[in-house]
Amino acid sequence: MSTISTHLRNFKEPTKDQLTQLFFALPSSVNGAPSASGSALGGVPTAAAQGKGEKGEKSVGAAEAELEKMEINAVLSLGVQGEEDSYAGKLYLFPPYLAFASLDRKSARFTIPLCTIRRVERLNARAGIYALSLSLWHNMKIVVQLTSLRPTADLFCSLLRDALKVELQKGKMKAVKPFVKTCYSELLVANASAPENADEKDGGGASKTAASEDGGPSSPAADSMYLGGLGLKFKFPGDPKKLREASKTKLWTNYLRTHGRNLTLLRYPQCTRLIQVGLPNRLRGEMWETLSGSLYLRFENPGYYEQILAENAGRTNTSTEEIEKDLHRSLPEYSAYQSEEGIGALRRVLQAYSFKNPETGYCQAMNILAAAILIYMSEEQAFWLLEVICDRLLPGYYSPSMHGTLLDQRVFESLVQRCLPILHDHFQEVDVQLSVASLPWFLSLFINSMPMVFAFRIIDCFFCMGPKVLFQLNLTPAILKINGEKLLQIQDDGQFIHLMREYFASLGDSAHPNSSDPRARAITRFQELLLVSFREFAVITDETIQSERRKYRSEIVHSIESFSKRSAIRNLRTLERFTKEQAGLIYDALFKAICVEPPPAVSLPPPSLVTTKDQAEERPETRIGLKTFRVFLSEICTWARTEKIVSNGFQQRIDREVAEHELIDRLFYFWDTSYRGALSFQDIVSGLDGVMFNDLMENIEWFFNLHDKNKDGYLTKDEVLTLSESLLFIFRHEIGDAYLGAVSRFMSNAFEYGDALLPRPEGADPDSQPPPIESNQPYMNLATFRMVVLADEILESFFELDFSATFRLEPVPLQDIPNSSGGLLGDLWHNLASDDNRKIFNRFTDGIGKTIGKHQVFTRPAIGKYTALEEPKARESLLTPTMRRSASKASLSSQVEPSSSDASLSAPTSETADSGSARGSTPSALSVDRQTDAGAGTVSSATSAEFSPMPSMPSMFHAAANAAALMERTPFAIDDAKDDEDESDIETDVEDDGVMDEVDAFLEAHDSGLTEAERELAQGSLMHFVDLINAEPVK
């Protein structure tokens, strides 16, 4: 089993809109794609959506599709004076979201759904100022001053108004209230505000009952209102007092009260500082999904997680098997994963992700990541956060090829070489691989490498500032810098890993234990690590990382493709008679074909039709369709392509075109032994083995079986014609008419011999025509086909030497990976050197070449054995003289109306026979007439009966046939001579010179000399020989 993927070659740098979408953590359903509840995520509409009429759905969908995106310069400020500074930036309208980012893209930003905007009004300000006041769900106001020209501001307001109307029609505003009840921040702010504002109504309908009865977050009723992780029952890692949970919670409560929460969170500089200090345990799960954007996916797809689990209940595949193996190896030190409750939650989340993303399925380290986030989040929250991490934040990290991880490893090594050259040189001298230790850091986000309380602090920063944390704040350069002196003393990979483990285990210790300053002694090594990372490695920006990724992408892709090639060859069930090098050449041709003509995506059948609880699905395997197979076959087979050598005076090139013919289609389905309509790498290797190593007889049998559609051992007349067309297709570019003549002789011999061997009904006249058969009835078996082929030396030579030689395994030139982004000049050259432009240039030069008379086109032959024109040889009948006496509508003339030559010869023979019989003598053996000699008729009928189609011919039949042939009269040349019509007319006027009378007198005077007894003996011998011919073979 092998999976061949070419998506790495098709990588393209994200566009400006896509980068903006990633920056604001917008769901993938934004920017023109349908919402996840429709088709983007493969789900189905919710119950509320299903209840709408079709007309209403179409009108809303059409209105949503017509919404436009827009960005405008703006200044953001809070509605309460003195709370925060104002920030200039850009306001983006991405229906159904509104987003803002400051000019430095760091200080202030927000992403809010339009359905959380309760009111929009234009403020009455001084002339020249265009300001909007937005009232949000949580009774919070923000003021946006549009600093663009008045027409631009009016257009933006118009588009905003249209988008808000669509959200109102969709009913999304009604879904906000039940959704925010699942967020802990609502309960946190409500409880903090309750003692101060007991009578004040909570803006936006946040739950009042959560704080009305018990008044605290610890009450059972209150805890049941929001979603939480396993930590609520099995406790969160770390000591709450040492982690200062109370202080963090108070700081976050004040911030969330004034700056919004969950769907309406405004991210100001204070938010980033609070995240760097650390999130409270109970708030951490909600903040993770808010900062990453998975909160919006959960909001848009209510009930999707439960639905996908219900639809795939009991389904097993490769991913579920791998998940079961890793369940008990996922954070086993945490108490929740020592119980069935934690194991069950982890199983459901991983399985749901694998069902939603079958191409990715389940990959290494995904279990560690899911187990960590389940401590702070519910199953549904963890499912959507895992989706965002794997697909958007860390693309390619958790995939079968792990290309994202390998690429960032190469980038990390480059950054170490740039920032810490001395340490890098030492590692090169002692041959220490940084990836040995750093690869687990990247994959598990340090969860497996350091204590969880510190790893979760790193993940807080990761969700806040994005993937650049793995380079700017991922601590790896800082780790190497802090431990630089010790690292310069290591000599191998083992010492490097041991040193890192010791350092991670001591992160909670004081960084300056011998200092006299108590504040310095209170600084831990983890805090020191954060300080070094933020201060000294802030130069590692997003632009730096993207530049390094573009630089090393091709190198990583080639490395992954080489590894995939070795894995595919190693995973073959059998190499057949190929060597590993030859199998590698087949793989290269197949890979090139997949790049040129990607196979269609496999649509999985419903789970109930795929497998059961007791039967697992097959492992994923790349299979190519007919279009891709044509391209592949054109790479390794000369007759499956058309190569034209074009010379026009300016250039000489070879234009290769993929051929299309029924023979290629027939070969595709002939190799598809599993009847799937697609071929795997193993199918292709086995198919090529069946044709490339054959001898003469095996090739003839292979070609026969290829055209035997129903596999009954016989070819019908239609299949014989199809086989002839296949030969003509193979020989279409050969020089001369030698192969054309060979195919012509093959067709004549095939039908002539096939008709001669057709069975006749018992008691029928042997000279009569055989009964007609339908074109789809069995007509020719393998033995007959083999004999017809071997009768022609050109076809014999073709099947013995040339046919297998047309399959050539040659090295395929390594294809260049498309340049994802090479700057202005790189993009300009890529556009100029495109395939379409090359075709235009070729047509232009060909036109000039035709004008000056230097345009020439030569078609390269597939075989190239004959280089000169040769006349086709005359066909020789395969039938013996006795077999020619049988009826054959394809090759023999009718017996009812004999030819003129037969009539001219039969007249004197009959005359002689009559005279002989009158004298009581037997006719001469050299002039036996077909109509009067019963013995000859018996021989003819016996011979014709023996040549009826049968599985095999006995040796006695061959002896009898040869003996009958020897008894026939020798066909002298003079007997076939005919007189011209003019000469025959002249001879009719000439008087009889009495020659025939003299001959008759001579015959009467000179008898044969046989006595009556000798004549009877001769007649008996003849009858005895006829009995031998009709005898059955000895068994």
BAGU-911811 format. One record per residue (C-alpha): x, y, z. Coordinates in pm, whole numbers, plus 32768, in hexadecimal, padded with zeros to 4 digits. Layout:
XYZ
...
***
This chain:
800080008000
808981557FA4
800C82B97FA1
8099839E7E97
8055850E7ED3
80B586367DFC
800F874A7EC5
816187C37F45
81C088207DE2
807F88E47DB9
80BD89C07EE6
80748B2D7EAC
80BC8C4E7F8E
7F7E8CD5802F
7EEA8E087F90
7EBB8F538040
7D548F018098
7DB78DAB811B
7EC88E4281F4
7DCE8F3B827E
7CDD8E2182C7
7DED8D61837F
7E508E958445
7CEF8ED084C3
7CB48D598501
7B848D588420
7AE78C0783CD
7B2F8B738279
79C48BA58219
7A038D1B81F7
7A678DC780B1
796E8D317FC7
79678BC98040
78258B3F80CF
77FB8B1C8241
785D89DE82F0
76F7898C8337
76C0896F81C3
77D888C68109
7927895D815E
795F886E827D
789D875281EE
7785877882EA
761087A182BF
753188C5831A
74B688D2847D
7353888C84E1
72FF89FC84E0
738C8A258385
72D188F38308
718D89878383
71A38AAB8292
70FC8A9F8143
71C78A66800B
71698BB77F80
71E28C6880B7
73288BA880BA
736A8BFD7F4E
73258D6D7F82
74058D8180B4
75188CBC8008
75098D9B7ED5
75178ED47FAA
763E8E48806E
76F98DF37F30
76CE8F567EB0
776A8FF47FE4
78B090A67FA2
79E790C78073
7A83921680BB
7B8E92B9818D
7BA5942281F9
7C8B94FC82CA
7C0195378424
7C519599858C
7BD594B786A4
7B78952E8800
7A9F94AF8919
7956955A8963
79C895B08AC8
7ABC96CE8AD1
7C04968D8B7F
7BEC95138B78
7CDD94DB8A56
7DA3959F8959
7D2C95C187F6
7DD994F386EA
7DEE9542857A
7DD6941E848E
7CF593758393
7B9292FB83B3
7B3E91C382E8
79E891488281
79EF8FCF8243
78828F69824E
78138EE4833E
79348F78840A
79B890D28459
7B2A90F084B1
7C219200850D
7D9C920B8529
7E7D932A8592
7F8C93A484AB
809B92DD855E
7FB191AD8560
8011917386CC
7F77927987AA
7E02924F8770
7D22916C86A5
7BD590BA86B5
7B048FC085F3
79918FC9863C
786D8F1E858C
7774901184F7
765C8F6185B1
76E98FE686FD
76B79151868E
757291CB8727
7571932E86A7
7634940985B2
760B958285B3
76C796A3851E
7746979D861A
7704991085F3
7864999185E6
790D9AC2855E
79289AF783EB
7A169A138332
79FE98F3842B
794097B583D9
791296E28514
784295AD8562
77D8953186B7
77B093B786D1
76E7932787F3
775291BF882E
76A8909E88D6
774D90CE8A28
76CA92318A4F
781692BA89DA
784693D588E4
7966941087FA
799795428721
7A2F951F85C8
7A96965D8514
7AAC9628839C
7BCE96F9831D
7BA396B781AB
7AF0979780B1
797D97CE80D9
791196F67FAB
79E995D98028
795495F58185
77F295FA80F9
783A94C2802D
78C4940E815D
77919465822A
76AF93ED8114
7761929D8101
7757927E827C
75E192C0827D
75A591B38173
767490B58232
75B790F98373
746B90C682C0
74DE8F728243
75438F0B83A3
73ED8F738421
73428EA48313
74178D748366
73AB8D8684D3
75118D798552
74CF8E8B864F
73E18DA68709
74F48CA18729
75DD8D8787ED
75288D72893A
752D8BF68963
76908BE688E3
772C8CDE89D6
76988C198AF8
77978B098AAC
78B78BFC8AEF
794E8C198C4A
799D8D8B8C19
782A8DDD8C26
780B8D3C8D79
794E8DDA8DF2
78E48F3C8D99
777E8F078E11
77F08E908F68
78E58FAF8F89
77DB90AE8F27
76C2901A8FF9
771E90AF914D
7752920790B9
762E92118FC5
752991299051
740991D78FA0
74BA92288E5A
745191568D30
756E90A18C87
758E91268B24
756590228A18
74AA8F1D8ADC
75CE8E7C8B90
75558D7E8C8B
74D28E238DCB
74608CDF8E65
75C68C6C8E7A
76098D728F83
74AF8D9C9015
748F8C6190E4
75E38BF99161
769E8D339104
77EE8C8B90CB
78A68BCD8FBF
78D48AA090A2
77638A4D90C0
76F0891A8FFD
75E589DD8F47
76DD8AE38EDA
77E389E68E6F
76E989378D90
76B08A728CC3
78018A818C13
78D689858B5E
7A0D89088C0A
7B1988028BF1
7B8786D78CB8
7C3787BF8DAC
7AEB881B8E4B
7ACE86B78ECD
7C35863A8ED8
7CD0878B8F3A
7DB788628E6C
7F3188308E67
7FF888FE8F5D
7FBD89A090B0
7EB68AB7909A
7F6A8B8091A4
80BC8B7290F7
80158BC08FAC
7F618CE9904C
7E138C868FBE
7D4D8D81908D
7E1C8EAB901B
7E0E8E438EAD
7C988E0E8EBE
7C608F6A8F51
7D3690108E46
7C848F598D2E
7B2C8FA68DC0
7B71911B8DB4
7BF491058C51
7AD290358BCE
79D3911D8C6A
7A54924C8BA9
7ADF91AE8A6C
79DD90AA8A16
79F58F318A29
79D78DF78956
79308E65880F
796F8FDC884D
7ACD8FDA88E4
7BA4910C8895
7D1790BD889F
7DD791E58927
7F4391EC89A1
7ED091968B00
7E3B904F8A7A
7F8C8FE189EF
803C90328B38
7F3C8F708C03
7F678E428B1D
80E08E4B8B49
80AE8E458CC1
7FCA8D1A8CA0
7E5B8CC48C7E
7D808C4C8D9E
7D398ADA8D88
7BC08AFC8D69
7BD98C0E8C63
7CF38B6F8B9C
7C1A8A908ABF
7B328BAA8A55
7C538C988A12
7D058B91893F
7BDB8B6B8859
7B9D8CE38850
7D058D3A87F8
7D268C2286F7
7BD58C608650
7B468B058693
7A368BB5875B
79A18C358615
799E8AD8857E
78E58A5286AD
77F18B728697
77AA8B378524
778689BC8545
76B189678672
768587F186A0
777D8792858F
786486D6867D
774C85FA8703
76CA85C585A2
781185478511
783C84558633
76DC83D08604
770783A4848D
784A82DF84B9
77EC821585EB
789080C085E0
7968811484B5
7ACD809784BC
7BEE80E983D7
7D65811183E2
7D4C825684A5
7C6D81C385B2
7D5D80A085DA
7E83818C8607
7DBA825E86FD
7D73812F87D6
7EE780E387E7
7F3F82418864
7E2082848954
7ED182008A88
801782AA8A26
7F7E84078A31
7FEB84C18B6C
7FCE838A8C45
804884508D73
7F07851A8D77
7DF984708E45
7CE184A78D48
7D8E83C68C4C
7DA082AE8D47
7C2482968D3E
7B2C82338C32
7A8F838E8C37
7BCC843B8BC1
7C2B83258ACD
7ACD83298A38
7AD084A38A07
7C258493895F
7BB483758880
7A7E842D880B
7B36857087BA
7C4884C486F1
7B5283E68639
7A70850C85E3
7B9885C78550
7C0684998486
7AA6846983FD
7A8F85D7839A
7BE985D882FB
7C19847E8260
7D4C84E88199
7E02854C82D7
7D5C845583BE
7E2F842984F3
7FA084818508
80BA84718600
80AC85598732
7F4285B586ED
7EDC84EC881E
7FC385B88900
7F3386FC887E
7DCA868C88A5
7E0786008A01
7E9B874C8A71
7D81882989F4
7C76873F8A7D
7CED87978BDB
7C6788F88BA9
7B5888CC8AA0
7A2887F98A5B
7A2986F58947
797E87DA884D
7A6A88F9889C
7B998815887E
7B1C878D8731
7B0688E58690
7C4D895B8729
7CFE882686A3
7C6D887B854E
7CFF89DA855A
7E54896985D7
7E84885A84D3
7DF3891283AA
7E4B8A8083DF
7F428AC684F5
802F89A284B2
7FE189268352
80A487F082F6
811187A4845A
801486918492
800B85F1833A
808F84A582B2
81C4854D8220
81F486448343
8273873B8241
821F88698315
82ED87E9843A
8415878A835F
841188DC82B4
840B899A83FC
852488BC847D
85F8892A8357
85988A938396
85F08A6B8507
874A89E684B2
877F8B0E83CC
871B8C0384DF
88078B5B85D7
891F8B7C84DA
88CF8CEE84B2
88968D478622
89878C5386CF
8A9F8C0D85D6
8B9A8B8B86D7
8AA68A8D8760
8A408A278601
8BA989EC8599
8BE4891386CD
8AB38841867B
8B3A8811851C
8C8B879E85A0
8BFF8698868F
8AE58639859F
89C7868E868A
887386A885E2
879987BA8671
8662871185EA
869B85EB86D5
862586C187F7
856B87DC874B
847C8707867D
83B3869687B0
83AD87FF8826
8305887286E8
8215874D86CB
8196874A8831
81B988C18874
829D8867899B
818987A38A49
825E86688A51
83A6871C8A8E
836A87F18BC5
827B88008CEC
8117883D8C77
80EA897F8D3D
82038A1D8C72
81A1897C8B2A
80448A0F8B4A
80DC8B678B7F
818E8B3F8A30
804B8AD0898A
7FA08C098A16
809C8CDF8958
80808C018826
7F0A8C3E8803
7F328DAF884A
804C8E018758
80308CEA865C
81248BEA85CF
82498CDA85DC
825F8C85874D
83078B3E86EA
842C8C11866B
84168D628714
83918CE48860
83AE8B6B8845
84D98B81892E
85B98AA2885F
86B88BB1880B
86A08C2E8971
86CB8AD089F8
88078AA6892E
88888BFD8995
884E8BCB8B0B
88F38A778B04
8A008ADF8A0D
8B2F8A8C8AE6
8AB1892F8B37
8A4B88EE89D0
8BAC893B8959
8C2588148A25
8B3D8709899A
8BC4860B88A2
8A94854B8826
891A854E8807
88E6848F894B
899685988A1D
88CF86A8896D
877F860489BD
87E785BC8B25
884F87258B5D
870487A78AD6
863C86BE8BB5
86F787338CE9
86BE889D8C8C
854688728C4F
852287BD8D9B
85B888E88E52
84E289F98DB5
842E8A358EFD
85728A748FBA
85FD8BCB9003
86D48C5D8EF2
87AA8D168FF3
87A28C489134
88DA8CEF91C8
88668E549193
88398F3592C1
87118FE09220
85D08F219274
852E8F9A9137
86498F04906A
862C8DBC9129
84B88DB490D9
84FD8DB08F62
84E18C4E8EE1
85A18BB88DBF
84628BAF8CF5
84328D258D25
859B8D5B8CC2
855F8C8A8B8B
84338D608B29
84F78E9F8B64
861A8E328A87
852E8DBF8976
84628F018969
85898FEE897F
86A68F5388BD
85ED8E9187B2
84DC8F8B875D
85908FBE8610
84F98E75859B
83BF8EF784F3
82B08E60841B
835E8EE782E5
84A48E3D834A
83FB8CEE837A
833D8D048230
847B8D5E8176
85368C368209
84188B4C81BB
84178BB5804F
858C8B808044
858A8A1880BF
8437899F8043
84BD88FD7F06
85CB88467FC7
84D087B780BD
83D987557FAC
84E486957EEC
854E85E8802C
83E88582807F
83A785097F1D
84E384367F26
8478839B806E
8318835D7FEB
83AB82AF7EBC
847A81C47F92
834F817F8071
826C81347F4A
8365803D7EB9
839D7F9E800D
82267F798046
81EA7EBD7F02
81687D5F7F3F
824E7CDF7E31
83477D747D3E
82F97C5C7C46
842A7C3B7B64
84927DA67B85
85BB7E227C4A
85977F3F7D42
863A802A7C48
85407FCB7B3C
841F7FF17C31
84A9814B7C7E
849B81A77B0E
833081337B01
82E582087C34
838883397B94
82B483167A5C
817C82E67B31
81CF84147C0A
820284EE7AD7
80B4847A7A4A
800884D27B93
80A8862C7B87
803386637A21
7ED885CB7A4A
7E7A85B37BBB
7D8E84947C05
7C3284F87C76
7BED85097DE7
7B5E83C77E6C
79FC83F57EEF
79CD83148019
788B824A8027
77AA82628158
784881C0828A
773680BA829E
7796803D8144
790C80458184
79427F7682B8
78AD7EEB83F2
791C7ED78556
79CA7D8D8514
7A717DF483CE
7B6A7F0B83A9
7B8D7FE88278
7CAE7FBD818A
7DDD809981AD
7DDA81CC80CF
7E8381947F83
7EBA82757E59
7E0981F97D20
7E0E82997BC9
7CF182B67AD3
7CED8284795D
7D6283E47905
7E8F83CC79EA
7ED8826E7968
7EED82F07804
7FF383EC786C
80B282E2792E
80AF81EC780C
812B82FA771F
825E831E77FE
82C681B077EA
822E813076A4
829181B0754D
814A8162749A
807C820D75AA
80FF83627543
8132842C7408
828584D373F0
82B185D772E1
840886647295
83C687C97225
84CE889A7174
847989FA7102
85CA8A9F70C5
85CE8B41721F
85BA8A157301
859888A07302
84B4880C7406
83F686D07455
828386F7748E
81F385D2754E
8081858C7551
7FCB8487761D
7F1C838E753B
7DB583237571
7D3C81D674EC
7C6580B37551
7D9E7FDF7580
7E1580C1769C
7CBE80BC773E
7CAF7F447718
7E067F2377BA
7D977FFA78E0
7C717F197931
7D3F7DE278E8
7E307E4479FE
7D127EA37AE8
7CF67D477B7C
7C387DC37CAF
7B2A7E697BD8
7B407FBA7C86
7B5680937B53
7CAC810F7BC7
7E0D80887BD5
7EFC80857CFB
807680807CEA
806E7F097D2A
7F767ED27C0D
805A7F8B7B1D
81927ECB7B88
80DE7D7E7B64
804B7DE47A16
81997E4D7985
82367D0B7A01
813A7C4B7932
81AE7CE777EC
83177D5C780B
83BA7C0A7850
82F67B33775A
837D7A5A7644
82D97A2374F3
81C87933755F
817D79F176A0
81577B3975E5
80677A9A74EC
7F9A7A087609
7FA17B5376C7
7F277C127595
7E167B0D755F
7DA17B2376CB
7DA47CA076B9
7C9C7C9775A7
7BD77B6F7632
7AD47C4076E1
7A067B307788
7B357A5177D1
7A9B791A7734
7BD278B9766E
7B3F79257520
7B417A647456
7A067ACE73A6
7A0F7B65724A
79E67CBF72E3
7B0B7C7F73CA
7BE17C0972A6
7B967D5171F7
7BE37E127337
7D2C7D577358
7D857DB571F3
7D357F20723F
7E197F0D7370
7F357E917293
7EF57FA8719B
7EFC80A472BA
804E80237331
80DA802E71CD
803E817E7171
8187823D7162
8266813270C8
831A81796F80
82A780BC6E4D
818D7FC36E1D
82327E8F6EB0
81667E936FF2
802C7EFC6F3A
80547DD46E53
80927CF06F7C
7F4B7D5D701F
7E957D326ED3
7F1A7BD16EAF
7EC17B8B7017
7D577BEF6FE1
7D377B226EA1
7DD779EF6F3B
7D107A10707C
7BBD7A186FD2
7C1F79196ECD
7C9A781F6FCA
7B87787670C1
7A7A78326FC1
7B2176EB6F5C
7B17766F70C2
79AC76C07103
78E27588715C
77DA7505706E
769E744A70C8
76A072D470A9
763A724A6F54
766E739A6EAA
771473AE6D57
788973DA6D96
78A074CB6C74
778E75A86CFE
77CF76E96DBC
77D676D86F39
76AA77676FEF
76D778DE7032
773079487195
76F87A907248
78177B84726B
78147B5773E6
782B79DC73E2
7971791B7429
7A39791172E7
7BB078E17321
7C6D7839743D
7DCF787974B3
7E6B775C73EA
7DD877E172A7
7E3E794572F7
7F9F78D57346
7FB8781971F9
7F3979467133
80387A2A71DA
815A793C71A5
8103791F7034
81827A857002
82EF7AC6704B
82B87C39708A
81B27BF97196
82847ADE7223
83AF7BC57243
82D37CD372DC
824A7BF473F0
839B7B52742F
84767C87744A
83CE7DD173FB
82927DCF74CD
83397DAB7622
84447EA275B2
833E7FB27583
831F7FBE7701
84538080776B
84AC80DA78D1
857E821378B3
85DB831B79B5
84D7842D79C8
8568858D79DC
853786227B35
8422871F7B25
845F88767BB3
838088DB7CD0
82AB8A077C71
83358B437D0A
823A8BAB7E10
82B58D107E25
83FA8D9B7DA1
83BB8F0D7DB6
835B8FF37C99
845D8F717BA1
84188E087C01
82A38E317BCB
82E08EE77A82
83C28DD179FE
82D18CC47A75
81B98D6B79B3
828D8D94787C
83108C2E7885
81BC8B8D78AE
81508A6877D6
804E8B3B7721
814F8C3F76C3
823F8B347649
812E8AA6756A
80E98C0074DF
825C8C307495
82718ADC73EB
81478B2C730E
81E48C7872B4
83328BDE7250
827E8AC97192
81C38BCF70CA
83078C7D7070
83A58B307016
82868ADF6F2A
82AA8C336E88
841C8C066E3F
83F18A9A6DE0
84BA8A026EFC
83A189696FC8
83BE87EF6FDE
830A86F470B8
837D858D70E5
82B9849071AF
839783A67273
833382367240
82DF8163736F
83B5803D72FB
849580C871EB
85067F767168
84C27FC16FFA
856180FE6F79
851880D46E05
83DF80A96D3A
83947F3D6CF2
82827EA16C27
81A17DB56CEB
81D37C466CA5
80CB7B7E6BF0
7FE97ABB6CD6
800279436CDC
7ED5787A6D48
7EFB77B36E87
7E0676AA6E0D
7E8275606D87
7DFE74FA6C2D
7D0474106CD0
7C8675256DB7
7C5576066C8B
7B47751A6C16
7A74757F6D3F
799276AA6D28
7A2877F36D9C
7969792E6D60
7A9A7A016DB5
7B9D79646CCF
7B06785A6BE8
7A2B788D6AB7
78C978086AA9
789A769A6A51
775076D569A2
77E27799687F
793D7715682C
7A3977F36784
7A8977E66616
7BD077346656
7B1E7623671B
7A1F75F96604
7B2575DF64F7
7BE174D765B8
7AB3740E6626
7A2173DA64CB
7B3072FA643C
7B57724D6588
79E771EE658C
7A0071816427
7B2270A1647A
7A6F701565A3
793F6FC064D5
7A0A6F1063D1
7ACA6E5B64D8
79946DE66587
79036D6F6444
7A336C96641B
7A146C1A657F
7B526CB465F6
7B846D996723
7BCD6F0366E6
7D2F6F7F66FF
7DA66FF56853
7E22713967BC
7CCD71A0673F
7BD871536850
7A9A721D682B
79FD72AE6967
789D726068F5
78D770F36888
79E270746974
794070156ABB
7A886FBD6B5B
7B1671166B2B
79DA71AA6BB7
7A0070D26CEB
7B6271456D21
7AFC72B06CFC
79E072946DF2
7AB471D66EEC
7BC572D76EDB
7AD173F46F04
7A35734E702F
7B84731C70D2
7BD7748E70B5
7AB374FD7189
7B1475DD72B3
7B8A750A73D6
7C64754C7508
7D8F7488747E
7DEE73C47345
7E5B72557372
7F9D71E972D0
7EE670E27201
7E1771F77167
7F5472A370F2
7FD0715E7053
7E8771266FA0
7E7C728C6F23
7FDF72716E9D
7F8F71276DED
7E5971BD6D49
7F2872E16CCF
802571F76C2D
7F1071426B6E
7E9D72836AC6
7F0C72CD6966
803873B06947
7FC3750868D1
809B75306798
80C0768D6713
804B762F65B7
7EFF75BE6648
7EB6771D66C4
7EFD77C66577
7DD3786464CD
7DA478CE6364
7D3B7A2B630E
7BD67A56629B
7C447AC26140
7D19798D6110
7C0178A56183
7B1979416087
7C1579025F6E
7C4877975FD9
7AD5774D5FC6
7ADE778F5E52
7BFE769F5E14
7B9F75475D92
7BD974175E6F
7D23737E5E0F
7CC872295EA6
7DC572395FC2
7CCC71D160CD
7C5F70A75FFA
7DC270315FE8
7DE970586162
7CB16F8A619F
7D2A6E7C60B6
7E7B6E766169
7DD86E5262BE
7CFD6D376244
7E276C8461AF
7F046CBA62DE
7E3A6C696412
7EC46C8C6570
7F126B1B6574
7E636ADB66C3
7D9869A566EC
7C4269A76787
7CCF692268D1
7DD66A3268DB
7CCF6B3B68A2
7C016AB769C8
7D376AB26AA6
7D866C1E6A52
7C216C846A97
7C2B6BD36BE8
7D716C836C49
7CD56DCF6C00
7BA66D866CD8
7C896D076DEC
7D476E536DEB
7C026F146E00
7BA76E466F33
7CF56EA36FD2
7CAD70136FA2
7B546FF4703F
7BD66F277163
7BC86FBE72C5
7D1570027375
7D916EFA7467
7D496F5B75D0
***
